[in-house]
């Protein structure tokens, strides 16, 4: 039987429910921010629910009452946020998507797909998703997470953040030079080094050669200092089969950490790595997320990006910087941290990462905003140190040590020349008072 959803009160009655009445094991709850100035809010809600589930633009034979009632999206809440802007919450029937196969990609293609193009909607932002337990249980979550990374870096029980660096310049260096750089910062006591997101496998710095040079440097540092550095090799590739091969190459040759750029390998690519038999943490860079999270009333919430990354296996993920070179909103950063480290079913806590414009002088501000269970990365803030690379690494570690001892950087710098030189060059930022974008 065909029907007109805009004229039938019976149809409208089965489109609406209440979040307290639906079975949480049957529905994925999607929360949107909707800007709609040309149509009434309930019309917009109904059209979004239809588009995000069973319906299309005209009547079709087999979209019966039974199909709509069982598989159609339910309108749970619609309330006004400000003039022309509404919060819309839909209950999405979870069984419409198989978490084992289609997973996040299939889900988002529907509920964060054509709705962005609907004529009824001016702007649309997907703010949050909550899942049935059986859906969550299909995903791996982090293998290591905060606790595992603390063990790997031998920092369990300390009250300091993890500190690391990023190879700079981003590209243009050969493998031997990168190995030398890793050795020098390793002598300074850093916990972590990573490839820049731009560096994967150029002809002048093949991944295989870089792994060899870096592992040799890590071994040399460990032999001389007892400290083992984690080094995240960037294996971001659009061919996921080759990406798995690259992961094997890294680990078979002594590497201890992997890195991917989430927006360009996708949630499926991250999940593929996390569900494989690799035995190494996965560092997740989110560069590119701003293309769909930066506009505040459109796209995705950056916090949802973090939430889905944790679900798919991120051991670490970037979530904003303090007083650095990029946009940041302190509220968003704290929401990211909460969704990464908060209790969530079987999932281990993901380590939040602060990067982009960091240096020893803003370590206190990072910790005040994000807590101590974070990884603070400073690229230029290490390799641009006036006393050299090793001194740059020592200055970052000294800033972290000062935090753990409850001593101000000004005071600690008096007896630590590397920190003193960094403070003199870049200053100290004790808070995170920059206005949100």
Secondary structure, 3 states (H helix, E strand, C coil): CCCCCCCCHHHHHHHECCCCCCCCCCEEEEEEEEECCCCCHHHHHHHHHHHCCCCCCCCCCCCCHHHHHHHCCEEEEEEEEECCEEEEEEEEEHHHCCCCCCHHHHHHHHHCCHHHHCCCCCEEEEEEEECCHHHHCCCCCCCCHHHHHHHHCCCCCCCCCEEEEECCCCCCCCHHHHHHHHHHHHHCCCCEEECCCCCCCCCCCCHHHHHHHHHHHHHHHHHHHCCCCEEEEECCCCCHHHHHHHHHHHHHCCCCEEEEEHHHHHHHHHHHHHHCCCCCEEEEECCCCHHHHCCCCCEECHHHHHHHHHHHCCCEEECCCCCCCCCCCHHHHHHHHHHHHCCECCECCCEEEECCCCCHHHHHHHHHHHCCCEEEECCHHHHCCCCCHHHHHHHHHHHHHHHHHCCCHHHHHCCCHHHHHHHHHHCCCCCCCCCCC
